[in-house]
Amino acid sequence: MAVVREQQSSFGIKPTCQALGVARASYYRSQSPRTEPREVGRHPRALSAEERHKVLGVLNEERFCDQAPGEVYATLLDEEEYLCSERTMYRILEENHQVRERRDQLRHPRYAAPELLATRSNEVWSWDITKLLGPTKWTYFYLYVILDIFSRYVVGWMVAYRESAQLAKRLIEQTLERQQIEPGKLTLHADRGSSMTSKPVAFLLAELGVTKTHSRPHVSNDNPYSESQFKTMKYRPEFPERFGSYQDARGFCGEFFPWYNQEHHHSGLGFLTPLEVHFGQATKRQEQRALVLRRAFEKNPERFVRGLPTPPALPEQVWINKPRAAAALSDSEALGAVIGQIDSSSQKNGFHNCPISNDLESGRDLPMDQNQVSEDLAQ
């Protein structure tokens, strides 16, 4: 700056600053340095600290915490209240590090995972609604299906032009009557669709003594049996891309569900049909299959390296999110079975065994291949 002062009288301030690459504003500031920092006063139109605090509080209210400032601004105007401009709302949010996806700040209630266990038919039902594509774009038919999760038997279904709580209520009421369900004996599970959570359905179930449960939002695994049944239907070779009419949709379902209930050998049922399991015919069918396998074994035993084959077993219980008590019991039974196997193996090898707690029953069948367990113990 001293050079500028020396040459300004000869060449002038502007040419001298340009030649030296010095901003004129910097030169002028050097001529009158401030000894104290300049106080920045509040603009007369600016909000006070109390007003800004109030605006921030309104923006973070429960009804506004997931809304954009424009929505908040318009809502307040409709309520005959003006706090500040939309831009000021953005500035206040930015000062408080809240300028981002405001929906992330919304705290939704935590829904507990449903835990349902069924050991027989007509103990737990699952129901859902799926869309069937109509003849033209944006046209649909709605298929309502009620399924017994233990037997996978479709106890009720209906095709409709729309999704309606009243239609769902009528289907559930007729199905309960047809299956002769007694009060307090059934749990009906569904997702959180509008028909499933509607008051008409809730009042009907309460009146008939049926317990209702719901899936967590956006968790399809909380309703697996209905989702699986829909997939089985929609992956059938004869399932059309679109249905030409309501009669076509109803006609297809009228053929599919008898096949599904009476002829479809379900892998989750030991390849029995839902009808056989639902109406107590599974044991007889299993005995027939065991007899066929025994005859085949006796005819050619060398072909069965693992011994006498047995038909696939029917699960004794099914669940939606296995209840903790049942899971703990299964773990205890499995541990007892393993201890029993070890105890038996040790006795064969002449080892002395320590007493085992009476809470665990030894000698139960393991939930795995016995031959594999024996090989593991031998190693």
Summary of the structure (lengths in Angstrom):
residues: 379
radius of gyration: 37.0
end to end distance: 90.7
largest distance: 123.5
contacts: 948
relative contact order: 0.07
helix: 47%
strand: 11%
